[in-house]
Amino acid sequence: MLEKKTTEYEKAVLIGIINKEQNEEKVTEYLDELEFLTYTAGGEVMKRFVQRVDVPNPKTLIGSGKMEEVERFVDENEIGSVIFDDELSPAQQRNIEKQLRCKIIDRTSLILDIFAQRAQTSYARTQVELAQYEYLLPRLTGLWTHLERQKGGIGMRGPGETEIETDRRIVRDRITLLKKKLEKIDRQMETQRGNRGSLVRVALVGYTNVGKSTLMNVISKSDVFAENKLFATLDTTVRKVVLGNLPFLLSDTVGFIRKLPTQLVESFKSTLDEVREADLLLHVVDISHPQFEEHINSVNQILSEIKSSDKKTIMVFNKIDQYKNEVIAEDDLMTEKTSRHFTIEEWKLTWMEKVGDRALFISALNKENLDEFRKRVYNEVRDIHVTRFPYNNFLYPENLDEFQ
């Protein structure tokens, strides 16, 4: 008889701050995302704490009164982790740990933990380990355990190094070793990309959990892992796709997120080589998310950081089956119509009509409007291929319908 498997979630509380840069509405949205991140990492959010802080407390980020309120809740409910939406300095993390006597995690640490869980290949694990060590280095002081004890005995006595200096040296050596390992893997992957020949390369990019992997499975008829969790895809997947008789390469990349840790952007830049070397980008957007426009801006910002913002891009608005607009009652004369009240048809008449030579609206899960999507991708890939190889023009007709 099979035993029923139960998943135990660790109890956690979230803490966010309202300041000049982020108002109450934005903080609520950030904490919604942080709660989803916590769930993905294996935690259950018991409560949220929010405080308006014009000048962050240099010792604990939030005020002493709010800290006492959090401390009471942590003690009464046996909370395992307190998660801050904003990055904590090493000193702040130590001070809060002393007062609350539980694990203190910030957004960066939480994302790194999820990446560590999701990393499958040696390449992804090396990148995550590098990011973790770079995050750990300034936070070594005050840790309960050490990476390695200093050796004693003959020839080892004398002033030497303190334990913390030894640990720092070990971490720095490990970072150097990991960087060399990544350089070696980068050279191997560059050779692999070179061996793919002159096929047109198309890359799926977008915010995390917008349905890139689901779309990839539908187009390429493959079985890339897809799940309704953040960062379900961490390793870049490349598949050969044939539309009509036109072959091209399609790659699924790691999803982006707001407040992406600097360490991750740096260590994952080599993974994003697939984006940099792509001929065409498919920017997938979850139109059912209330803040999808901010998601677009976050992705565009990271694309500009990796010098890929000028590439040919098709905007693909996914999850139209889940989109619900707010409705104004007929007798409501006070409510002003905003973008939240737009239907899909009304959205099509806005800036979306012009972005990327007309955006596409699909549902990858329910396979809605995929014929239009395939025709558009076929035409764009065909234009790139024929420009590169003019003598192949006669091989590929101008309309995908000829293959139906």
Disulfide bonds with the S-S distance in Angstrom:
none
